[in-house]
Amino acid sequence: MNSELLQKVAMTEDEYDRLVSMLNREPNELEIGIVGALWSEHCGYKHSRPLFHHFPTEGKEILTKVGEENAGAIDLGDGWCAVFKMESHNHPSAIEPYQGAATGVGGILRDIFAMGMRPVALLDSLRFGPLDDRTNKYLFNGVVSGVGGYGNCVGVPTVGGEVQFDESYSGNPLVNAMCVGIGRVDDLLSASASGPGNPLLLVGADTGRDGIHGATFASVELDENAEEMRPAVQVGNPFLEKLLLEACVELAEMHNNWIVGLQDLGAAGLTSSAIEAASRAGTGIEIDVMLVPRREEMMTAYEVMLSESQERMLVIPKKEYLDDVVELFRRWEIRADVIGFVTDDGQVTVREGQEIVARMPISIPTDPPMYSQLTIRPSELDQLHNQDFNLIPDTVNPGVELLNLLGSSNITSRKMIYKQYDHQVQNNTVVLPGGDAAVLRIKGLEQGIAVTTDCNARLVSLDPRIGASIAVAEAARNIVATGSRPVAVTDCLNFGNPEKPTVAYQLEQSVIGISDACRKLGTPVVSGNASLYNETPVGQILPTPSIGMLGVIDRSLDSLTIAPKENNILVLVGSEFKQSIDSLAGSEYVTQKLGFIAGKPYIDLDYELKVQKFVLDAHKAKLLTAAHDCSDGGVAVALAEMVLATSLGLDAAGVDCGLRFDASLFGEAQSRFIIATDSQKSLSVLQKMLSDSEISFSIIGLVRGDRFKLGPIDLSICAMLEEYENGLHKLLDA
């Protein structure tokens, strides 16, 4: 047994003994590498898969089964479908932020066009340490540039996303990328290697040594030697990916009868793509590494099979159409080489010319051990839940507090990020970045799709089950705020070391919390990813189950934005304006005051569903001119974001803030929207609907003037714009 090799592939001695028992012999180095990669957490989900049974995964609009394809597919009607998925590229981005983020985008794009769909939108969900640290600034700038650099070159718009800052992410940023594709249901492709005798066709880039052990690198904690793993970070070529994308989409749209399967080469490269495709079909495969085109000399079979060189796809054509498929790719100036064939023996056989260098049943690498960990609720939660917020003096100058929040890293405008992205390429983006969710048209159809990402990790850290439910509910509110109906979810489970009982507790409870909310809101989980071992020697990240959500709107041109019009009436829906001090739990405001996260978050999912249904019904009745979800920073920040989007003021000096200004203005109670309407007649109808539905509300005031007057707050719009628009610039320049 080679202990150094086991360490490289993140395989334990017990797992090695299990492999020996399954093989009934000692494995060689290549066999250890193959199994180690597919048994890694990144590929095998050995600590997270035992929890997936909690997820609701079926619905009348769902076209795929979770885990059987590269992404989840949603029926849009009229013969059209949308596919979407979110994945992580955290560890590579910690070592080489530009290429780590760029190749994360490249990988999620390939997941979409591997299903024959045209990618139409990219989103991200990012986390960094505070920007007063030089390393965190470097990581932030590199990741943002990498996301934009790859997406812009490929020609897929980056239309939305989110970013949150916390000390726990220092040195371990989170880079979660989401992609959405559109196409005809009849053009959906499978990632299956069926038909013994059909060839295995490797298309795209030549194979190099970049990315070897990338899958296993993503399955261990980052330590002081992490920089030595830089070779495990892949290098991307977005211009080649663009050609690959167009060739694969043409293959699906015009010639999908030529092939039986299409699979991207992601984590573990050729190993995972070929073996997983054969496993889905119940077949075997034989590969000759001598036939794999290479860009480096003297590569071993081990290096060829485990390379994670980017921009590569595995095509399984019907043997009678091989020449046609090869010619299609060559017309796009893409190399295509037969490297093996499908067999009927259920074995993975790797040759190097005439020599067999690895052979085993496919059932072995695709059967990773599953671990059900001991879970222990973190002992500090009770103390944090019982934190007495009355010890914090109420604000005596709420206007100053609002300006501080508008300039803070977790609330300030993200324009300096998304202006680096081409969010209008393809000319489908109807609602642009800067609001709650993006909306895209589907050419030739009236209906459109809304997409968003969301997760408040502060709340998950305080109560993983409730916090994860809130992440789903807030994503749904983002979709509803555009007038769209939430349909389905993809997720990315970012946690620390699952072998630690407290982390295992966070993971388990978060999965249950996501499931609670998805079941209640009717948004099944159709795809996703788990990224564990997000820890540095300093500690673990905040538990961050990122949610990507897709919704559907009947007419994309009827979409709502957060921007009201002059003299619109603003109404808080979901609660009265004055709030109790409990609403400060986990809020950005109280976290800044205490210097740590505290309080007990709460959500009533039945009430959440009722409030969301009201907003959709009001929009359908054409009673709304704008809508905005209340989240970070509370009602004051939500109102500020709405009026700043119009450069108009707010006349709401008469609202009742109750006994605590800070709770009413900056508390982050759930299930709330700000809606805008344009007349007293419409307002009367809305009041009747709200009363009949037993939903609390408060009439706030009018959009007019050039000052922001909200209860005790009286600020100039210019002063607010200065803080909000320049917050990130100031933090990065400091």
KOLSE-757728 format. One line per 5 residues: number of its first residue (from 1); their letters; for each residue z, y, x of C-alpha. Coordinates in nm, 3 decimals. Layout:
BEGIN
NUM> A> Z,Y,X  ... $
This chain:
BEGIN
1> MNSEL> 0.000,0.000,0.000  -0.105,0.340,0.138  0.181,0.576,0.043  -0.010,0.882,0.164  -0.303,0.794,-0.061 $
6> LQKVA> -0.072,0.735,-0.358  0.074,1.081,-0.305  -0.275,1.235,-0.296  -0.368,1.078,-0.629  -0.024,1.145,-0.787 $
11> MTEDE> 0.037,0.773,-0.845  0.391,0.640,-0.834  0.487,0.309,-0.672  0.564,0.164,-1.015  0.218,0.265,-1.135 $
16> YDRLV> 0.066,0.108,-0.827  0.250,-0.217,-0.902  0.118,-0.199,-1.259  -0.235,-0.162,-1.126  -0.192,-0.461,-0.894 $
21> SMLNR> -0.069,-0.667,-1.188  -0.363,-0.563,-1.407  -0.615,-0.640,-1.132  -0.429,-0.953,-1.018  -0.499,-0.838,-0.660 $
26> EPNEL> -0.451,-0.544,-0.425  -0.688,-0.253,-0.499  -0.891,-0.090,-0.227  -0.885,0.283,-0.149  -1.168,0.374,-0.386 $
31> EIGIV> -1.015,0.174,-0.671  -0.684,0.352,-0.619  -0.865,0.685,-0.627  -1.052,0.599,-0.947  -0.745,0.476,-1.130 $
36> GALWS> -0.520,0.750,-0.989  -0.756,1.018,-1.121  -0.785,0.868,-1.470  -0.413,0.790,-1.485  -0.321,1.143,-1.380 $
41> EHCGY> -0.155,1.368,-1.636  -0.464,1.590,-1.641  -0.693,1.304,-1.749  -0.460,1.044,-1.898  -0.207,1.265,-2.081 $
46> KHSRP> 0.056,1.002,-2.007  0.350,1.228,-2.099  0.186,1.414,-2.387  -0.034,1.160,-2.566  0.267,0.972,-2.716 $
51> LFHHF> 0.337,1.293,-2.913  -0.012,1.349,-3.050  0.052,1.133,-3.357  0.245,1.428,-3.500  -0.071,1.640,-3.526 $
56> PTEGK> -0.264,1.657,-3.854  -0.621,1.585,-3.747  -0.825,1.532,-4.062  -0.975,1.756,-4.326  -1.277,1.784,-4.550 $
61> EILTK> -1.456,2.012,-4.303  -1.376,1.809,-3.989  -1.672,1.617,-3.845  -1.513,1.455,-3.537  -1.208,1.251,-3.445 $
66> VGEEN> -0.970,1.394,-3.187  -1.019,1.246,-2.841  -1.351,1.078,-2.917  -1.574,1.370,-2.822  -1.571,1.665,-2.584 $
71> AGAID> -1.472,1.915,-2.857  -1.387,1.932,-3.225  -1.664,1.994,-3.480  -1.631,2.187,-3.808  -1.878,2.173,-4.097 $
76> LGDGW> -1.990,2.527,-4.185  -2.216,2.424,-4.471  -2.593,2.453,-4.509  -2.637,2.190,-4.238  -2.462,2.397,-3.968 $
81> CAVFK> -2.149,2.324,-3.767  -1.922,2.488,-3.511  -1.762,2.308,-3.218  -1.472,2.448,-3.017  -1.211,2.357,-2.760 $
86> MESHN> -0.958,2.512,-2.522  -0.875,2.386,-2.173  -0.663,2.495,-1.877  -0.744,2.576,-1.516  -0.397,2.685,-1.409 $
91> HPSAI> -0.335,2.526,-1.070  -0.679,2.607,-0.924  -0.638,2.969,-1.036  -0.303,2.993,-0.860  -0.470,2.902,-0.530 $
96> EPYQG> -0.809,3.073,-0.566  -0.800,3.298,-0.874  -1.166,3.401,-0.895  -1.320,3.055,-0.856  -1.035,2.890,-1.044 $
101> AATGV> -1.097,3.105,-1.350  -1.476,3.101,-1.313  -1.499,2.722,-1.296  -1.253,2.696,-1.584  -1.505,2.891,-1.791 $
106> GGILR> -1.790,2.675,-1.660  -1.606,2.357,-1.753  -1.531,2.461,-2.110  -1.893,2.572,-2.158  -2.013,2.225,-2.057 $
111> DIFAM> -1.776,2.063,-2.308  -1.962,2.253,-2.580  -2.325,2.200,-2.480  -2.246,1.838,-2.396  -2.229,1.805,-2.774 $
116> GMRPV> -2.573,1.964,-2.807  -2.438,2.294,-2.939  -2.525,2.641,-2.812  -2.217,2.827,-2.680  -2.183,3.156,-2.867 $
121> ALLDS> -1.835,3.280,-2.772  -1.573,3.257,-2.500  -1.206,3.351,-2.531  -0.912,3.325,-2.295  -0.536,3.298,-2.303 $
126> LRFGP> -0.382,3.428,-1.979  -0.031,3.456,-1.832  0.085,3.630,-1.516  0.401,3.744,-1.345  0.495,4.115,-1.355 $
131> LDDRT> 0.235,4.350,-1.210  0.484,4.525,-0.981  0.437,4.227,-0.749  0.140,4.238,-0.508  0.061,3.866,-0.542 $
136> NKYLF> 0.061,3.886,-0.921  -0.179,4.182,-0.905  -0.409,3.977,-0.681  -0.398,3.683,-0.921  -0.454,3.907,-1.224 $
141> NGVVS> -0.753,4.087,-1.075  -0.907,3.764,-0.945  -0.872,3.574,-1.272  -1.002,3.857,-1.491  -1.300,3.901,-1.258 $
146> GVGGY> -1.364,3.525,-1.250  -1.368,3.495,-1.630  -1.607,3.788,-1.663  -1.820,3.699,-1.362  -1.906,3.351,-1.490 $
151> GNCVG> -1.941,3.430,-1.860  -2.150,3.742,-1.800  -2.392,3.555,-1.571  -2.434,3.264,-1.812  -2.496,3.501,-2.100 $
156> VPTVG> -2.218,3.389,-2.334  -2.003,3.675,-2.472  -1.630,3.683,-2.404  -1.517,3.815,-2.741  -1.140,3.783,-2.745 $
161> GEVQF> -0.822,3.660,-2.588  -0.467,3.752,-2.503  -0.248,3.809,-2.200  0.129,3.805,-2.159  0.346,3.886,-1.858 $
166> DESYS> 0.676,3.728,-1.759  0.859,3.659,-1.435  0.832,3.284,-1.494  0.455,3.295,-1.437  0.484,3.448,-1.089 $
171> GNPLV> 0.285,3.224,-0.857  0.185,2.998,-1.147  -0.054,3.190,-1.372  -0.194,3.028,-1.684  -0.570,3.040,-1.731 $
176> NAMCV> -0.671,2.881,-2.062  -1.037,2.914,-2.161  -1.179,2.853,-2.509  -1.543,2.817,-2.606  -1.716,2.802,-2.944 $
181> GIGRV> -2.063,2.662,-3.005  -2.296,2.664,-3.304  -2.574,2.426,-3.404  -2.718,2.196,-3.665  -2.505,1.902,-3.773 $
186> DDLLS> -2.804,1.674,-3.715  -2.817,1.785,-3.351  -2.458,1.684,-3.263  -2.456,1.462,-2.955  -2.203,1.197,-2.857 $
191> ASASG> -2.043,1.136,-2.517  -2.116,0.764,-2.531  -2.285,0.525,-2.287  -2.428,0.267,-2.524  -2.726,0.035,-2.489 $
196> PGNPL> -2.707,-0.208,-2.195  -2.997,-0.144,-1.961  -3.014,0.227,-2.038  -3.012,0.435,-1.719  -2.738,0.674,-1.604 $
201> LLVGA> -2.906,1.003,-1.518  -2.713,1.259,-1.309  -2.852,1.609,-1.363  -2.767,1.946,-1.216  -2.610,2.040,-0.884 $
206> DTGRD> -2.595,1.821,-0.577  -2.258,1.664,-0.503  -2.030,1.807,-0.236  -1.671,1.773,-0.125  -1.533,2.056,-0.338 $
211> GIHGA> -1.281,1.967,-0.602  -1.180,1.624,-0.468  -0.833,1.541,-0.609  -0.865,1.835,-0.849  -0.741,1.627,-1.143 $
216> TFASV> -0.438,1.501,-0.956  -0.371,1.845,-0.805  -0.340,1.971,-1.163  -0.085,1.697,-1.235  0.186,1.793,-0.985 $
221> ELDEN> 0.411,2.092,-0.930  0.298,2.377,-0.707  0.508,2.395,-0.392  0.512,2.594,-0.069  0.224,2.376,0.059 $
226> AEEMR> -0.001,2.447,-0.241  -0.234,2.664,-0.031  -0.336,2.348,0.157  -0.495,2.223,-0.168  -0.759,2.499,-0.163 $
231> PAVQV> -1.037,2.235,-0.114  -0.939,2.096,-0.456  -1.065,2.420,-0.614  -1.425,2.392,-0.727  -1.695,2.649,-0.660 $
236> GNPFL> -1.916,2.759,-0.948  -2.281,2.861,-0.984  -2.325,3.026,-1.325  -2.699,3.073,-1.284  -2.750,2.698,-1.247 $
241> EKLLL> -2.519,2.644,-1.544  -2.740,2.871,-1.755  -3.041,2.649,-1.680  -2.835,2.337,-1.748  -2.718,2.484,-2.079 $
246> EACVE> -3.068,2.564,-2.198  -3.201,2.222,-2.096  -2.921,2.036,-2.277  -2.954,2.245,-2.593  -3.330,2.189,-2.596 $
251> LAEMH> -3.269,1.817,-2.553  -3.035,1.818,-2.854  -3.241,2.041,-3.080  -3.584,1.891,-3.013  -3.546,1.548,-2.858 $
256> NNWIV> -3.203,1.404,-2.943  -3.371,1.073,-3.028  -3.447,1.038,-2.656  -3.083,0.987,-2.555  -2.775,0.793,-2.660 $
261> GLQDL> -2.516,1.009,-2.484  -2.442,1.327,-2.291  -2.124,1.392,-2.095  -2.017,1.675,-1.864  -1.868,1.609,-1.521 $
266> GAAGL> -1.529,1.779,-1.524  -1.196,1.656,-1.393  -1.243,1.350,-1.168  -1.617,1.411,-1.169  -1.848,1.113,-1.189 $
271> TSSAI> -1.552,0.877,-1.223  -1.423,1.015,-1.552  -1.759,1.101,-1.706  -1.916,0.759,-1.657  -1.608,0.547,-1.727 $
276> EAASR> -1.498,0.741,-2.036  -1.852,0.736,-2.179  -1.871,0.359,-2.135  -1.523,0.313,-2.278  -1.623,0.498,-2.598 $
281> AGTGI> -1.922,0.265,-2.639  -1.740,-0.055,-2.542  -1.989,-0.120,-2.261  -1.983,-0.130,-1.881  -2.151,0.073,-1.608 $
286> EIDVM> -2.292,0.016,-1.263  -2.335,0.307,-1.020  -2.488,0.316,-0.674  -2.338,0.609,-0.483  -2.630,0.599,-0.240 $
291> LVPRR> -2.847,0.732,-0.523  -2.624,1.037,-0.586  -2.787,1.351,-0.438  -2.552,1.523,-0.191  -2.530,1.861,-0.025 $
296> EEMMT> -2.305,1.739,0.257  -2.354,1.468,0.515  -2.152,1.152,0.576  -1.984,1.155,0.237  -1.794,0.837,0.154 $
301> AYEVM> -1.811,0.650,-0.175  -1.460,0.778,-0.244  -1.572,1.140,-0.203  -1.884,1.094,-0.414  -1.701,0.933,-0.704 $
306> LSESQ> -1.414,1.184,-0.708  -1.597,1.506,-0.625  -1.559,1.776,-0.889  -1.864,1.974,-0.785  -1.961,2.195,-1.076 $
311> ERMLV> -2.272,2.226,-1.296  -2.335,1.852,-1.332  -2.397,1.642,-1.642  -2.438,1.271,-1.704  -2.723,1.188,-1.941 $
316> IPKKE> -2.770,0.840,-2.089  -3.134,0.829,-2.203  -3.292,0.542,-2.389  -3.477,0.358,-2.115  -3.813,0.405,-2.287 $
321> YLDDV> -3.766,0.784,-2.279  -3.638,0.814,-1.921  -3.952,0.981,-1.787  -3.957,1.230,-2.074  -3.594,1.330,-2.015 $
326> VELFR> -3.647,1.366,-1.640  -3.954,1.582,-1.701  -3.758,1.806,-1.941  -3.492,1.878,-1.680  -3.745,1.930,-1.402 $
331> RWEIR> -3.926,2.181,-1.623  -3.599,2.376,-1.619  -3.594,2.338,-1.237  -3.297,2.102,-1.258  -3.271,1.793,-1.044 $
336> ADVIG> -3.237,1.462,-1.233  -3.166,1.131,-1.058  -3.103,0.780,-1.187  -2.779,0.663,-1.025  -2.708,0.345,-1.222 $
341> FVTDD> -2.728,0.185,-1.564  -2.528,0.070,-1.863  -2.412,-0.294,-1.857  -2.274,-0.532,-2.117  -1.992,-0.676,-1.903 $
346> GQVTV> -1.718,-0.420,-1.972  -1.680,-0.358,-1.598  -1.705,-0.049,-1.382  -1.902,-0.152,-1.074  -1.957,0.090,-0.788 $
351> REGQE> -2.209,-0.002,-0.519  -2.298,0.155,-0.188  -2.644,0.011,-0.155  -2.609,-0.366,-0.162  -2.231,-0.360,-0.109 $
356> IVARM> -1.990,-0.357,-0.404  -1.719,-0.107,-0.307  -1.521,-0.107,-0.635  -1.514,-0.329,-0.941  -1.270,-0.362,-1.227 $
361> PISIP> -1.260,-0.386,-1.607  -1.313,-0.044,-1.766  -1.003,-0.113,-1.973  -0.786,-0.063,-1.662  -0.860,0.300,-1.565 $
366> TDPPM> -0.875,0.400,-1.933  -0.531,0.253,-2.007  -0.285,0.484,-1.830  0.086,0.418,-1.864  0.250,0.613,-2.145 $
371> YSQLT> 0.592,0.769,-2.097  0.841,0.858,-2.367  1.084,1.083,-2.185  1.452,1.145,-2.248  1.483,1.483,-2.422 $
376> IRPSE> 1.779,1.718,-2.389  1.806,2.049,-2.571  1.866,2.327,-2.314  2.237,2.411,-2.320  2.183,2.786,-2.294 $
381> LDQLH> 2.001,2.811,-2.629  2.320,2.842,-2.837  2.439,3.138,-2.633  2.098,3.306,-2.655  2.079,3.245,-3.031 $
386> NQDFN> 2.423,3.399,-3.081  2.354,3.711,-2.876  2.516,4.007,-3.057  2.247,4.275,-3.085  2.508,4.515,-3.226 $
391> LIPDT> 2.621,4.557,-2.865  2.291,4.734,-2.803  2.324,5.096,-2.922  2.062,5.195,-3.177  1.789,5.415,-3.036 $
396> VNPGV> 1.853,5.787,-3.047  1.493,5.873,-2.959  1.258,5.620,-3.123  0.954,5.829,-3.028  1.024,5.778,-2.658 $
401> ELLNL> 1.085,5.408,-2.722  0.747,5.379,-2.895  0.569,5.548,-2.604  0.743,5.310,-2.362  0.631,5.010,-2.566 $
406> LGSSN> 0.273,5.136,-2.592  0.259,5.158,-2.213  0.436,4.827,-2.144  0.243,4.534,-1.999  0.282,4.306,-2.302 $
411> ITSRK> 0.162,4.562,-2.557  -0.062,4.819,-2.390  -0.438,4.818,-2.455  -0.638,4.533,-2.302  -0.953,4.748,-2.286 $
416> MIYKQ> -0.955,4.751,-1.906  -0.982,4.370,-1.924  -1.238,4.322,-2.196  -1.462,4.608,-2.085  -1.540,4.389,-1.782 $
421> YDHQV> -1.683,4.127,-2.018  -2.017,4.142,-2.192  -1.893,4.083,-2.546  -2.220,4.168,-2.724  -2.474,3.954,-2.539 $
426> QNNTV> -2.663,3.731,-2.790  -2.611,4.010,-3.046  -2.385,3.806,-3.274  -2.053,3.988,-3.234  -1.967,4.168,-3.559 $
431> VLPGG> -1.599,4.252,-3.491  -1.553,4.346,-3.125  -1.250,4.288,-2.898  -0.948,4.512,-2.947  -0.840,4.392,-3.289 $
436> DAAVL> -0.679,4.079,-3.428  -0.974,3.839,-3.401  -1.343,3.848,-3.319  -1.602,3.780,-3.587  -1.951,3.647,-3.512 $
441> RIKGL> -2.255,3.617,-3.734  -2.456,3.297,-3.753  -2.819,3.396,-3.741  -2.999,3.298,-4.059  -2.678,3.257,-4.260 $
446> EQGIA> -2.456,3.497,-4.452  -2.133,3.330,-4.341  -1.974,3.394,-4.006  -1.688,3.266,-3.794  -1.368,3.433,-3.674 $
451> VTTDC> -1.197,3.321,-3.353  -0.869,3.406,-3.180  -0.610,3.282,-2.931  -0.236,3.335,-2.959  0.112,3.234,-2.842 $
456> NARLV> 0.437,3.427,-2.804  0.605,3.222,-2.531  0.926,3.425,-2.562  0.983,3.280,-2.908  0.891,2.927,-2.796 $
461> SLDPR> 1.150,2.948,-2.518  1.419,3.040,-2.772  1.328,2.770,-3.024  1.032,2.547,-2.928  0.973,2.413,-3.278 $
466> IGASI> 0.998,2.746,-3.460  0.824,2.936,-3.181  0.528,2.696,-3.179  0.500,2.722,-3.559  0.496,3.100,-3.521 $
471> AVAEA> 0.215,3.073,-3.265  0.000,2.891,-3.522  0.101,3.128,-3.803  0.023,3.436,-3.594  -0.316,3.298,-3.495 $
476> ARNIV> -0.383,3.238,-3.865  -0.275,3.595,-3.947  -0.520,3.722,-3.687  -0.799,3.531,-3.862  -0.688,3.643,-4.210 $
481> ATGSR> -0.673,4.007,-4.097  -1.053,3.997,-4.058  -1.098,3.861,-4.411  -1.166,3.509,-4.283  -1.012,3.179,-4.392 $
486> PVAVT> -0.833,2.979,-4.117  -0.993,2.635,-4.080  -0.886,2.447,-3.766  -0.698,2.463,-3.437  -0.746,2.374,-3.073 $
491> DCLNF> -0.447,2.394,-2.841  -0.349,2.400,-2.476  0.002,2.273,-2.408  0.128,2.454,-2.095  0.470,2.330,-1.985 $
496> GNPEK> 0.676,2.252,-1.678  0.761,1.911,-1.536  0.784,1.670,-1.833  1.001,1.432,-1.632  1.284,1.683,-1.675 $
501> PTVAY> 1.463,1.619,-2.006  1.481,1.986,-2.104  1.105,2.028,-2.051  1.040,1.706,-2.242  1.244,1.856,-2.527 $
506> QLEQS> 1.037,2.175,-2.523  0.713,1.976,-2.525  0.816,1.743,-2.806  0.956,2.016,-3.029  0.655,2.240,-2.972 $
511> VIGIS> 0.416,1.964,-3.076  0.622,1.910,-3.390  0.627,2.286,-3.457  0.250,2.314,-3.420  0.213,2.019,-3.655 $
516> DACRK> 0.449,2.173,-3.913  0.248,2.494,-3.929  -0.097,2.332,-3.915  -0.007,2.098,-4.199  0.131,2.380,-4.414 $
521> LGTPV> -0.157,2.621,-4.345  -0.428,2.356,-4.376  -0.559,2.396,-4.020  -0.583,2.051,-3.855  -0.585,2.012,-3.477 $
526> VSGNA> -0.936,1.903,-3.378  -0.924,1.927,-2.997  -0.705,2.040,-2.711  -0.563,1.995,-2.366  -0.227,1.949,-2.197 $
531> SLYNE> -0.133,2.121,-1.870  0.203,2.006,-1.744  0.389,2.043,-1.413  0.353,2.422,-1.425  0.640,2.486,-1.187 $
536> TPVGQ> 0.696,2.651,-0.852  1.001,2.624,-0.623  1.140,2.924,-0.816  1.133,2.745,-1.152  0.922,2.652,-1.454 $
541> ILPTP> 0.703,2.870,-1.672  0.804,2.968,-2.022  0.686,2.690,-2.257  0.344,2.814,-2.367  0.158,2.611,-2.631 $
546> SIGML> -0.149,2.833,-2.658  -0.331,2.819,-2.991  -0.702,2.873,-3.040  -0.806,2.906,-3.403  -1.138,2.920,-3.585 $
551> GVIDR> -1.191,3.064,-3.932  -1.484,3.109,-4.167  -1.587,3.417,-4.365  -1.837,3.399,-4.652  -2.022,3.714,-4.542 $
556> SLDSL> -1.981,3.822,-4.182  -2.084,4.178,-4.274  -1.777,4.204,-4.502  -1.533,4.160,-4.213  -1.223,4.375,-4.191 $
561> TIAPK> -1.109,4.553,-3.874  -0.777,4.714,-3.783  -0.924,5.067,-3.816  -0.849,5.247,-4.146  -1.038,5.553,-4.266 $
566> ENNIL> -0.912,5.906,-4.321  -0.683,5.942,-4.624  -0.644,5.564,-4.659  -0.307,5.450,-4.793  -0.117,5.210,-4.566 $
571> VLVGS> 0.107,4.938,-4.709  0.342,4.699,-4.529  0.303,4.353,-4.686  0.551,4.068,-4.639  0.875,4.265,-4.620 $
576> EFKQS> 1.034,4.597,-4.695  1.017,4.854,-4.419  1.389,4.861,-4.341  1.498,4.550,-4.154  1.823,4.386,-4.047 $
581> IDSLA> 1.914,4.360,-3.682  1.817,3.989,-3.682  1.451,4.093,-3.675  1.494,4.193,-3.310  1.516,3.825,-3.204 $
586> GSEYV> 1.280,3.757,-2.915  1.119,4.099,-2.953  0.958,4.291,-2.670  1.196,4.578,-2.746  1.518,4.382,-2.714 $
591> TQKLG> 1.389,4.187,-2.411  1.339,4.518,-2.231  1.686,4.637,-2.331  1.872,4.320,-2.229  1.656,4.216,-1.935 $
596> FIAGK> 1.630,3.864,-2.082  1.499,3.690,-2.393  1.754,3.638,-2.672  1.797,3.583,-3.045  1.698,3.313,-3.293 $
601> PYIDL> 1.341,3.332,-3.427  1.270,3.242,-3.789  0.970,3.176,-4.011  0.930,3.056,-4.369  0.595,2.872,-4.368 $
606> DYELK> 0.571,2.862,-4.748  0.611,3.239,-4.762  0.368,3.278,-4.471  0.102,3.088,-4.664  0.163,3.299,-4.974 $
611> VQKFV> 0.128,3.627,-4.783  -0.191,3.513,-4.612  -0.339,3.403,-4.944  -0.261,3.746,-5.092  -0.449,3.926,-4.812 $
616> LDAHK> -0.753,3.700,-4.856  -0.747,3.746,-5.234  -0.715,4.125,-5.198  -1.007,4.132,-4.956  -1.219,3.916,-5.187 $
621> AKLLT> -1.145,4.166,-5.466  -1.274,4.444,-5.235  -0.940,4.626,-5.241  -0.890,4.656,-4.864  -1.048,4.883,-4.604 $
626> AAHDC> -0.851,4.751,-4.302  -0.580,4.501,-4.213  -0.363,4.430,-3.911  -0.110,4.162,-3.824  0.241,4.277,-3.727 $
631> SDGGV> 0.353,4.107,-3.407  0.461,4.238,-3.063  0.637,4.572,-3.099  0.688,4.543,-3.473  0.566,4.774,-3.748 $
636> AVALA> 0.568,5.089,-3.534  0.332,4.940,-3.275  0.107,4.783,-3.544  0.072,5.120,-3.717  0.011,5.293,-3.385 $
641> EMVLA> -0.266,5.046,-3.297  -0.432,5.105,-3.634  -0.439,5.484,-3.618  -0.527,5.491,-3.248  -0.834,5.284,-3.336 $
646> TSLGL> -0.945,5.578,-3.552  -0.803,5.866,-3.341  -0.641,5.993,-3.661  -0.275,6.052,-3.734  -0.018,5.899,-3.970 $
651> DAAGV> 0.176,6.087,-4.237  0.473,5.861,-4.312  0.776,6.073,-4.233  0.949,5.967,-4.553  0.986,5.592,-4.495 $
656> DCGLR> 1.339,5.450,-4.510  1.438,5.296,-4.174  1.773,5.168,-4.302  2.082,5.147,-4.086  1.908,5.049,-3.761 $
661> FDASL> 1.600,5.243,-3.657  1.521,4.997,-3.377  1.522,4.693,-3.608  1.301,4.855,-3.872  1.057,5.010,-3.626 $
666> FGEAQ> 1.042,4.752,-3.345  1.176,4.428,-3.495  0.930,4.140,-3.502  0.996,3.962,-3.832  0.719,3.719,-3.929 $
671> SRFII> 0.471,3.696,-4.220  0.379,4.065,-4.225  0.055,4.265,-4.241  -0.032,4.631,-4.260  -0.314,4.676,-4.511 $
676> ATDSQ> -0.516,4.986,-4.592  -0.670,5.083,-4.924  -0.875,5.388,-5.023  -0.745,5.494,-5.365  -0.447,5.508,-5.596 $
681> KSLSV> -0.637,5.285,-5.839  -0.675,5.012,-5.576  -0.312,5.060,-5.474  -0.197,4.999,-5.831  -0.391,4.673,-5.844 $
686> LQKML> -0.245,4.566,-5.511  0.110,4.646,-5.627  0.057,4.434,-5.938  -0.077,4.143,-5.729  0.217,4.167,-5.488 $
691> SDSEI> 0.474,4.181,-5.765  0.317,3.886,-5.947  0.320,3.686,-5.622  0.681,3.787,-5.548  0.584,3.930,-5.210 $
696> SFSII> 0.791,4.214,-5.067  0.611,4.532,-4.965  0.659,4.899,-4.879  0.416,5.187,-4.921  0.414,5.361,-4.584 $
701> GLVRG> 0.194,5.670,-4.601  -0.148,5.821,-4.538  -0.391,5.819,-4.248  -0.453,6.187,-4.175  -0.390,6.470,-3.932 $
706> DRFKL> -0.343,6.448,-3.558  0.023,6.348,-3.533  0.203,6.018,-3.575  0.489,6.077,-3.818  0.683,5.762,-3.903 $
711> GPIDL> 1.040,5.812,-4.021  1.220,5.979,-3.727  0.912,5.954,-3.498  0.686,6.257,-3.456  0.433,6.222,-3.171 $
716> SICAM> 0.093,6.361,-3.089  -0.192,6.111,-3.103  -0.307,6.237,-2.762  0.028,6.145,-2.601  0.015,5.798,-2.760 $
721> LEEYE> -0.344,5.741,-2.646  -0.249,5.836,-2.291  0.019,5.567,-2.278  -0.170,5.300,-2.468  -0.512,5.332,-2.306 $
726> NGLHK> -0.386,5.365,-1.948  -0.089,5.127,-1.940  -0.252,4.850,-1.735  -0.422,5.099,-1.503  -0.087,5.260,-1.426 $
731> LLDA> 0.081,4.925,-1.362  -0.197,4.809,-1.131  -0.212,5.140,-0.944  0.165,5.168,-0.894 $
